[in-house]
Amino acid sequence: MKVWDNEIHRAISHPIRRRIIECLLENDLSFSELMKCSGIINHGRFGHHLRALGGLVAYEPSMRKYRLTDRGQLAGELIWDIRFIINRGGRDLAHEPSRYVRHLRFRDHAVLYYNIEDVKREICFSYIEAGLPKNEAVVYIVSENKLDSEYREIQRYGISADYFRTEAFTIMPAEEWYMKKGKAQAKTIIANWLTLLKERQKAGFTGLRGAGEMEVFFNYAKTEELLRYEAALGRQLPPNLCGLCLYNTQRLDEEQFLELNKRHGHLIFKGIAVKTK
């Protein structure tokens, strides 16, 4: 236990080593991919810290990639939990949706029902934050009139503005993404997601993590097309895509609520987060 504790302590006490572990939490990466994700440009410095993680990070010669050992996975979970507890004032986080969404992976299709903006931000920003250190490109889609306020709130939450200077993090207006001349077509929207995914992968990202407010469909009276869109996506998304759909419960009737539940693999509602059967 002393060796275990010392290894993990050394890992989580150094910012570069924390960064390396977070980058490997869900994706195995090559040396160059891991350097890029970690934001380190000095090979010698990076190699020193990578070697120091010998008990937590392993190299797979056949794949030419690095991965976390079981101890490394534990260290990664501790890093996430510690950061989240510090940011949120030390509350009991064992069953909070904000913690649940951090563990969503590629192919997961989740829905968050909310009626308070601060609750939506708390959960959505946690979901967004989890993808950035893992070299996932993140897209956040919000109503056009909220673009400036959400940008400020994201920085208040603690997500660095540096991510916005690259393709790592993009905020888009929902009216532009989901609608074209007042029309919404499910096939077109899905095709746009797949095109954006290819673009981000070509730029070196492992995949795409999207979060989107869906109110624009109600504002344009396009709920039928919205349900077709969600049905086409299904409970599992295409490879290398992860999605969190954001619904204000004040805009939903009972039939729509039940229909949406069928179309998502993960449901988050009133402080509860569950995987559907």
Secondary structure as UniProt FT lines:
FT   HELIX           2..12
FT   HELIX           15..23
FT   HELIX           31..38
FT   HELIX           43..52
FT   TURN            53..56
FT   STRAND          57..60
FT   TURN            61..64
FT   STRAND          65..68
FT   HELIX           70..87
FT   TURN            88..89
FT   TURN            94..95
FT   HELIX           97..100
FT   HELIX           101..103
FT   TURN            106..107
FT   STRAND          108..114
FT   HELIX           117..131
FT   HELIX           132..134
FT   STRAND          137..142
FT   HELIX           144..146
FT   HELIX           147..157
FT   HELIX           161..165
FT   TURN            167..168
FT   STRAND          169..173
FT   HELIX           174..178
FT   TURN            181..182
FT   HELIX           186..202
FT   TURN            203..204
FT   STRAND          208..213
FT   HELIX           215..219
FT   TURN            220..221
FT   HELIX           223..233
FT   TURN            239..240
FT   STRAND          241..248
FT   HELIX           249..251
FT   HELIX           254..262
FT   STRAND          266..269
FT   TURN            270..271
FT   STRAND          272..275
//
